[in-house]
């Protein structure tokens, strides 16, 4: 769990010093590996074999990647297919539970002393519910398959986005095998240039994928750090590592649709209203003349990727941070994985050196998401006929600008 927190911090070039980012980014896929004999032992225990040779023609003892809870090795099945094996480190699940206990104690201490500008306890609560899911590879394989199916139905996969396929019969709780996807990390700008790939096209593809996952399907890959987003030579984007998949409750999904539609339309008042409707509370008078402008600023910094004003930073330790004057007193735990996802997407924009607005990319998916059959008594009803008409008219007019 501590490594997960450090991994997140290491992805935030907008949040911490460059030297920290350079060192902590190694935790995304370059954690010191364990001996391959430990990986083979896990493989044998999980699949009931005596040696990797009973499953593979070839097995590369040198890990392809080593991350926080598992190690990945390239292999070739007996039918010739190139695959990767993902196997958990031994005893890591027990250590994660201890880490979570220590994180809660630390959060309680910081919340009571120096770190009063953000609701840390809600963050820890979400970690406590989400991180243990990473140790169930059967769930991960199922979520990977579900998201691939959703993106394929939406016409996004495989034309723009690629997702590995789990290999039938080789999926267990601590180890599983999937198809091999070869690409470059999204922050490898040199390789992207050599391939002639435009980073903005990559971010557009991510915008489509995340708009569909978050706002329409409610099943979202919630760990898009640079080690989990690969770019293929043909410019398509591959999402890997589905250990952190967030199931977004329908009411929250609809609230996010309303929120991102307001953001995309630069509707400051509606953005502030929907931010508060999501359950986020600021230590400020919401009836003050500038309350909605302040709320919209938070909305951008927390849940979008568009550039911030020059005199504003989202780094809470900076004197330019609005958290100094209007701390966040309540932040719903179920929103944290959305916050984390958007923060990582912002970091990808910075890594790609591209100014990109995810809320604009999300607009059409917000409309689609609101038009899904709503729950009764929802705070976020579907668009009315007139709203759909004016939204269509606005999009039509935008094509002539």
C-alpha positions as CSV (number, residue, x, y, z in Angstrom):
1,X,0.0,0.0,0.0
2,X,2.9,2.4,0.8
3,X,4.4,1.6,-2.6
4,X,1.0,2.4,-4.2
5,X,0.9,5.8,-2.6
6,X,4.5,6.5,-3.6
7,X,3.7,5.3,-7.1
8,X,0.9,7.8,-7.4
9,X,3.1,10.6,-6.0
10,X,5.8,9.7,-8.5
11,X,3.4,10.2,-11.4
12,X,2.4,13.8,-10.4
13,X,4.9,16.0,-12.1
14,X,2.5,18.9,-11.4
15,X,2.5,18.2,-7.7
16,X,6.0,17.3,-6.5
17,X,9.6,18.2,-7.4
18,X,11.1,16.7,-10.6
19,X,13.8,14.8,-8.6
20,X,11.0,13.0,-6.7
21,X,9.2,12.2,-9.9
22,X,12.3,10.8,-11.5
23,X,13.0,8.5,-8.6
24,X,9.5,7.4,-7.6
25,X,8.4,6.7,-11.2
26,X,10.6,3.6,-11.0
27,X,7.8,2.2,-8.8
28,X,5.4,2.1,-11.7
29,X,7.1,-0.8,-13.5
30,X,10.7,-1.0,-12.3
31,X,10.6,-2.2,-8.6
32,X,13.6,-4.4,-7.8
33,X,12.6,-7.8,-9.0
34,X,12.4,-11.0,-7.0
35,X,14.3,-14.1,-8.1
36,X,12.6,-16.0,-10.9
37,X,12.4,-19.2,-8.8
38,X,9.8,-17.5,-6.6
39,X,7.8,-16.6,-9.6
40,X,8.0,-20.2,-10.9
41,X,6.9,-21.5,-7.5
42,X,3.8,-19.3,-7.6
43,X,3.1,-20.4,-11.1
44,X,3.4,-24.1,-10.2
45,X,1.2,-23.8,-7.1
46,X,-1.5,-21.9,-8.9
47,X,-1.7,-24.0,-12.1
48,X,-0.9,-27.4,-10.6
49,X,2.3,-28.1,-12.6
50,X,5.9,-29.0,-11.7
51,X,7.7,-26.6,-14.1
52,X,6.9,-23.7,-16.4
53,X,7.9,-26.1,-19.3
54,X,4.6,-27.8,-18.9
55,X,2.8,-24.6,-20.0
56,X,5.3,-22.7,-22.1
57,X,7.7,-23.4,-25.0
58,X,9.8,-20.4,-23.9
59,X,9.9,-18.4,-20.7
60,X,12.0,-15.3,-20.2
61,X,13.6,-15.3,-16.8
62,X,14.3,-11.6,-17.0
63,X,11.1,-9.7,-16.0
64,X,9.4,-7.5,-18.5
65,X,8.2,-5.4,-15.6
66,X,8.2,-5.5,-11.8
67,X,5.6,-3.4,-10.0
68,X,4.1,-3.1,-6.5
69,X,2.4,-6.5,-6.0
70,X,3.4,-8.6,-9.0
71,X,6.1,-9.4,-11.6
72,X,5.5,-9.8,-15.3
73,X,7.5,-12.2,-17.6
74,X,7.3,-12.7,-21.3
75,X,6.6,-16.3,-22.5
76,X,5.4,-18.3,-25.5
77,X,2.6,-20.8,-25.2
78,X,3.0,-24.3,-26.7
79,X,0.7,-23.3,-29.6
80,X,3.2,-20.5,-30.4
81,X,1.2,-17.5,-29.1
82,X,3.3,-14.8,-27.4
83,X,2.0,-14.0,-23.9
84,X,2.9,-12.5,-20.6
85,X,2.7,-14.1,-17.2
86,X,1.7,-12.0,-14.2
87,X,2.5,-13.5,-10.8
88,X,2.2,-12.1,-7.3
89,X,5.0,-11.7,-4.9
90,X,4.8,-14.0,-1.9
91,X,3.4,-12.6,1.3
92,X,2.7,-9.2,-0.3
93,X,-1.0,-9.4,0.6
94,X,-0.3,-9.6,4.3
95,X,2.2,-6.8,4.1
96,X,-0.4,-4.7,2.3
97,X,-2.9,-5.1,5.2
98,X,-0.2,-3.9,7.6
99,X,0.6,-0.9,5.3
100,X,-3.1,0.1,5.3
101,X,-3.3,0.0,9.1
102,X,-0.2,2.3,9.2
103,X,-1.6,4.6,6.5
104,X,-4.8,5.1,8.5
105,X,-2.8,5.9,11.7
106,X,-0.7,8.4,9.8
107,X,-3.7,10.0,8.1
108,X,-5.5,10.4,11.5
109,X,-2.3,12.1,12.9
110,X,-1.9,14.4,9.9
111,X,-5.6,15.3,9.7
112,X,-5.4,16.4,13.3
113,X,-2.3,18.4,12.9
114,X,-0.8,19.9,9.7
115,X,-2.8,18.4,6.9
116,X,-6.2,20.1,7.4
117,X,-6.7,21.3,3.9
118,X,-7.9,17.9,2.5
119,X,-10.1,15.1,3.7
120,X,-7.3,12.5,4.1
121,X,-9.4,9.9,5.9
122,X,-11.8,9.5,2.9
123,X,-8.7,8.8,0.8
124,X,-7.5,6.0,3.1
125,X,-11.1,4.6,3.3
126,X,-11.1,4.2,-0.5
127,X,-7.6,2.6,-0.5
128,X,-8.8,0.2,2.1
129,X,-11.7,-0.9,-0.1
130,X,-9.9,-0.9,-3.4
131,X,-6.3,-2.1,-2.9
132,X,-7.2,-5.6,-1.6
133,X,-9.0,-6.2,-4.9
134,X,-5.6,-6.1,-6.7
135,X,-4.7,-9.4,-5.1
136,X,-7.6,-11.2,-7.0
137,X,-6.3,-11.9,-10.5
138,X,-9.5,-13.7,-11.4
139,X,-11.4,-10.4,-10.8
140,X,-8.7,-8.5,-12.8
141,X,-9.0,-10.8,-15.8
142,X,-12.8,-10.5,-15.6
143,X,-12.7,-6.7,-15.4
144,X,-10.2,-6.6,-18.3
145,X,-12.5,-8.7,-20.4
146,X,-15.5,-6.6,-19.5
147,X,-13.9,-3.3,-20.3
148,X,-12.6,-4.7,-23.6
149,X,-16.1,-5.8,-24.5
150,X,-17.6,-2.4,-23.5
151,X,-15.0,-0.5,-25.6
152,X,-15.5,-2.8,-28.6
153,X,-19.2,-2.3,-28.5
154,X,-18.6,1.5,-28.5
155,X,-16.4,1.2,-31.6
156,X,-13.3,2.4,-29.7
157,X,-11.5,-1.0,-29.5
158,X,-9.6,-2.2,-31.5
159,X,-9.4,0.8,-33.9
160,X,-8.0,3.3,-31.3
161,X,-7.5,1.4,-28.1
162,X,-6.1,-2.1,-27.4
163,X,-6.6,-4.3,-24.3
164,X,-4.8,-7.6,-23.6
165,X,-6.9,-10.8,-23.7
166,X,-6.8,-13.3,-20.8
167,X,-5.8,-16.8,-21.8
168,X,-8.6,-19.3,-21.1
169,X,-7.6,-21.9,-18.5
170,X,-4.6,-19.9,-17.3
171,X,-6.2,-17.5,-14.8
172,X,-6.0,-18.0,-11.0
173,X,-6.1,-15.8,-8.0
174,X,-2.4,-15.2,-7.8
175,X,-1.2,-15.7,-11.3
176,X,-2.6,-15.3,-14.8
177,X,-1.6,-15.3,-18.4
178,X,-2.6,-12.8,-21.1
179,X,-1.8,-11.9,-24.6
180,X,1.4,-9.8,-25.1
181,X,1.0,-6.2,-26.2
182,X,4.3,-4.6,-27.3
183,X,4.5,-0.8,-27.2
184,X,6.3,2.2,-25.7
185,X,5.4,4.0,-22.5
186,X,3.4,7.1,-23.2
187,X,6.1,9.3,-21.6
188,X,8.7,7.9,-24.0
189,X,8.3,11.0,-26.2
190,X,11.5,10.1,-28.2
191,X,10.1,6.8,-29.3
192,X,6.8,8.4,-30.2
193,X,8.6,10.9,-32.4
194,X,10.5,8.2,-34.2
195,X,7.2,6.4,-34.9
196,X,5.6,9.6,-36.1
197,X,2.9,9.4,-33.4
198,X,1.2,12.6,-32.5
199,X,0.8,12.8,-28.6
200,X,-2.4,14.7,-29.0
201,X,-4.0,11.9,-31.0
202,X,-3.0,9.5,-28.2
203,X,-4.7,11.8,-25.6
204,X,-7.8,12.0,-27.8
205,X,-7.9,8.2,-27.8
206,X,-7.6,8.1,-24.0
207,X,-10.3,10.7,-23.8
208,X,-12.7,8.5,-25.8
209,X,-11.8,5.4,-23.7
210,X,-12.2,7.1,-20.4
211,X,-15.3,9.0,-21.4
212,X,-16.9,5.7,-22.3
213,X,-15.7,3.8,-19.2
214,X,-16.4,6.5,-16.7
215,X,-19.6,8.2,-17.9
216,X,-21.4,5.5,-19.9
217,X,-20.4,2.1,-18.6
218,X,-19.4,2.9,-15.0
219,X,-16.5,0.5,-15.1
220,X,-13.2,2.3,-15.3
221,X,-9.5,1.5,-15.4
222,X,-8.4,3.6,-12.4
223,X,-4.7,3.3,-12.6
224,X,-3.5,5.1,-15.8
225,X,0.0,6.0,-14.8
226,X,2.7,6.0,-17.5
227,X,3.7,2.4,-16.8
228,X,0.1,1.2,-17.6
229,X,-0.5,3.2,-20.8
230,X,1.5,2.0,-23.8
231,X,1.5,3.5,-27.3
232,X,1.8,1.1,-30.3
233,X,3.9,1.9,-33.4
234,X,0.6,2.5,-35.4
235,X,-0.5,5.2,-32.8
236,X,-3.1,3.1,-31.0
237,X,-3.1,3.1,-27.2
238,X,-2.9,0.0,-25.0
239,X,-4.3,-0.1,-21.5
240,X,-2.6,-2.7,-19.3
241,X,-2.9,-3.8,-15.6
242,X,-6.5,-3.9,-14.7
243,X,-5.9,-4.5,-11.0
244,X,-7.5,-1.2,-10.1
245,X,-10.9,-1.1,-11.8
246,X,-13.5,1.1,-10.1
247,X,-17.2,0.2,-10.4
248,X,-18.9,3.6,-10.4
249,X,-22.4,3.6,-8.8
250,X,-25.0,4.7,-11.2
251,X,-26.0,7.8,-9.3
252,X,-22.4,8.9,-9.1
253,X,-21.9,8.1,-12.8
254,X,-24.9,10.3,-13.7
255,X,-23.6,13.1,-11.4
256,X,-20.3,13.0,-13.2
257,X,-22.1,13.2,-16.5
258,X,-23.8,16.4,-15.4
259,X,-20.6,17.7,-14.0
260,X,-18.5,17.1,-17.1
261,X,-21.2,18.4,-19.4
262,X,-21.1,21.7,-17.4
263,X,-17.3,21.7,-17.5
264,X,-17.3,21.1,-21.2
265,X,-19.7,24.0,-21.8
266,X,-17.7,26.4,-19.6
267,X,-20.8,26.8,-17.4
268,X,-19.3,28.1,-14.2
269,X,-22.5,28.2,-12.1
270,X,-23.6,24.7,-13.2
271,X,-20.0,23.4,-12.7
272,X,-20.0,24.7,-9.1
273,X,-23.5,23.3,-8.4
274,X,-22.7,19.8,-9.7
275,X,-19.4,19.8,-7.8
276,X,-21.3,20.4,-4.6
277,X,-24.0,17.9,-5.6
278,X,-21.3,15.2,-5.9
279,X,-20.7,15.7,-2.2
280,X,-17.5,17.8,-2.2
281,X,-17.5,20.4,0.5
282,X,-15.2,23.4,0.8
283,X,-14.6,25.5,3.9
284,X,-16.2,28.6,2.4
285,X,-19.5,30.4,2.2
286,X,-21.2,28.9,-0.9
287,X,-23.5,31.9,-1.1
288,X,-20.6,34.3,-1.5
289,X,-20.4,36.2,-4.9
290,X,-17.3,34.3,-6.0
291,X,-18.3,30.9,-4.6
292,X,-19.1,29.3,-8.0
293,X,-15.9,30.7,-9.5
294,X,-13.9,29.1,-6.7
295,X,-15.8,25.9,-7.0
296,X,-15.1,25.8,-10.8
297,X,-11.4,26.3,-10.1
298,X,-11.4,23.3,-7.8
299,X,-13.3,21.3,-10.4
300,X,-10.6,22.0,-13.0
301,X,-7.7,21.3,-10.6
302,X,-9.2,18.1,-9.1
303,X,-11.2,16.5,-11.9
304,X,-10.0,17.8,-15.3
305,X,-6.8,18.2,-17.2
306,X,-7.1,21.6,-18.7
307,X,-4.3,24.0,-17.9
308,X,-4.7,26.0,-14.7
309,X,-4.4,29.8,-14.5
310,X,-0.8,30.9,-14.1
311,X,-1.3,32.2,-10.6
312,X,-2.8,28.9,-9.4
313,X,-1.2,25.6,-8.4
314,X,-2.9,22.4,-7.2
315,X,0.1,21.6,-5.1
316,X,-1.3,22.0,-1.6
317,X,2.1,23.0,-0.3
318,X,2.3,26.0,-2.6
319,X,1.4,29.5,-1.6
320,X,-0.6,29.7,-4.9
321,X,-2.9,26.8,-3.9
322,X,-6.5,27.7,-3.3
323,X,-6.5,25.0,-0.6
324,X,-4.7,27.6,1.6
325,X,-7.9,29.7,1.8
326,X,-10.7,27.2,1.1
327,X,-9.7,23.7,2.4
328,X,-11.7,20.7,1.3
329,X,-13.6,19.5,4.4
330,X,-15.5,16.6,2.9
331,X,-14.5,14.5,-0.1
332,X,-16.6,11.3,-0.7
333,X,-14.5,8.2,-0.6
334,X,-16.0,6.8,-3.8
335,X,-14.8,9.9,-5.7
336,X,-11.2,9.4,-4.8
337,X,-10.5,6.8,-7.5
338,X,-12.0,9.3,-10.0
339,X,-9.8,12.1,-8.5
340,X,-6.8,9.7,-8.8
341,X,-7.6,8.8,-12.4
342,X,-8.0,12.4,-13.5
343,X,-4.8,13.3,-11.7
344,X,-2.9,10.6,-13.5
345,X,-4.4,11.6,-16.8
346,X,-3.3,15.2,-16.1
347,X,0.2,13.9,-15.5
348,X,0.1,12.0,-18.9
349,X,-0.7,15.3,-20.6
350,X,2.3,16.9,-18.9
351,X,4.5,14.0,-19.8
352,X,3.4,14.3,-23.4
353,X,3.9,18.1,-23.3
354,X,0.4,18.6,-24.6
355,X,-2.3,20.9,-23.3
356,X,-5.5,18.8,-23.4
357,X,-8.9,19.2,-21.9
358,X,-10.5,15.9,-20.9
359,X,-13.8,17.4,-20.1
360,X,-14.2,18.6,-23.7
361,X,-13.3,15.1,-24.9
362,X,-15.9,13.7,-22.4
363,X,-18.8,15.9,-23.7
364,X,-20.4,13.4,-26.0
365,X,-20.1,10.6,-23.5
366,X,-21.7,12.8,-20.8
367,X,-24.7,13.2,-23.0
368,X,-24.8,9.5,-23.8
369,X,-24.4,8.7,-20.1
370,X,-27.3,11.0,-19.0
371,X,-29.6,9.5,-21.6
372,X,-29.2,6.0,-20.1
373,X,-32.3,4.8,-18.2
374,X,-32.0,6.6,-14.8
375,X,-32.8,5.4,-11.3
376,X,-35.9,6.7,-9.6
377,X,-35.5,10.0,-7.7
378,X,-32.1,10.7,-9.2
379,X,-30.5,14.0,-8.6
380,X,-29.2,14.0,-12.2
381,X,-32.1,13.3,-14.6
382,X,-31.6,12.7,-18.3
383,X,-31.5,15.6,-20.7
384,X,-34.8,16.9,-21.8
385,X,-35.7,17.1,-25.5
386,X,-34.9,20.8,-25.6
387,X,-31.6,20.3,-23.8
388,X,-30.6,17.5,-26.3
389,X,-31.6,19.8,-29.2
390,X,-29.5,22.7,-28.0
391,X,-26.6,20.4,-27.2
392,X,-26.8,19.0,-30.7
393,X,-27.0,22.6,-32.1
394,X,-24.0,23.7,-30.1
395,X,-21.9,20.8,-31.3
396,X,-23.1,21.5,-34.9
397,X,-22.1,25.1,-34.6
398,X,-18.7,24.3,-33.2
399,X,-17.8,22.5,-36.4
400,X,-17.8,25.9,-38.2
401,X,-15.5,27.7,-35.7
